Amino acid sequence: MKLPPARVAAFLRDPGDCRVVLLYGDDAGMIRDRAEALVRAVAGSLDDPFLVTDLTRDDVKRLPDEAAGLSLIGGRRVVRVRDVTDAAADPVQAILKGKAPALVVLEGPTLASRSKLRTALEVAPDGAAIGCYPEEGRALEETIRETLRANAVGIEPDALSWLSQQLGADRASTRAELEKLALYVGPGKRVDLDAAMTCVGDLAGLSLDDALFAATTGDVATADRALEAAVAEGAAPVQVLRAALGHLQKLHRARLAMDEQGLTAPDAVKGVRPPVFYQKVGAFTRSLGLWPAATLTAAMAALAEAERGCKRTGWPDQALCRNAVLTLARRAAAASRGARR
């Protein structure tokens, strides 16, 4: 079955008779968090050698045998496979057709929407497929509140608004930054905007934000350094490309407002939703002068093609991602040189 978002939390606490769970999507941190929640719910811990077996994706042929094994000390076993591919589709089908007692947890961050494995588990009555995508909007704000609340810390509305624009690219990174922020503020206190901006400064989301703004203003060197930092802190290639696409979509809407409604660049920026963070308004405005609407349309198509390439098995996703972002930067740099002549 394809599990809807509203049922995910309860399922993670108790997967019931489900025998195979696939966690897929762009948020690698969320996939890891949810996999660990399932393992703890069934086995009680992540590293019990009698109840938990970890396999690599190259070991998927062993899945049916491992799933059929019984624990020597009682209790239900869990078999976990990271970075799973469609090579697991046939072993999983064998498990679903049999009576294996273990819970199989599969982590597939790179699976395409038409993946055989994903399709099989979306329709299997005793299987489950759970999408794990970067949070935004109200869902991200609630995650921020809940994480801080668990650490006995509150938050001011303006700080919440700012954090919701910086966090969310990866669940693990988001949680780590919020726990660091809670420690900085202290139990019983409230996070204000100054504390948020002081403490949350080097996370993947902000580094990625820097890379994208640098790219569309033509600052190739900064774009390259910031992108390297973002990847080092956990940003996946597909996440980077989707963030880049969202950035260009904002620019495109503002550029159309200038071309079709006759707005000035500053007025067009004011109409962007969600609003551009105030520290980035200058860079966003400069970008509008370098990117005609038609050029933005072509660039968005190129990013979409790069994302499709990243999802193909065996393709160099890191290289595709870096080339796509730096192509934006080089194009903007050329436009900037042309404007100065």
Secondary structure, DSSP 4 states (H G I P E B T S, - for coil): -B--HHHHHHHHH--TT--EEEEESS-HHHHHHHHHHHHHHHHSSS--TTTEEEE-GGGGGGHHHHHHPPPTTSS--EEEESS--GGGHHHHHHHHHS---SEEEEEETT--TT-HHHHHHHH-TTEEEEE-----HHHHHHHHHHHHHHTT-EE-HHHHHHHHHH--S-HHHHHHHHHHHHHHH-TT-EE-HHHHHHHS-S-HHHHHHHHHHHHHHT-HHHHHHHHHHHHHTT--HHHHHHHHHHHHHHHHHHHHHHHHH---HHHHHHT-SSPPPGGGHHHHHHHHHH--HHHHHHHHHHHHHHHHHHTSTTS-HHHHHHHHHHHHHHHHHHHHHHHH-
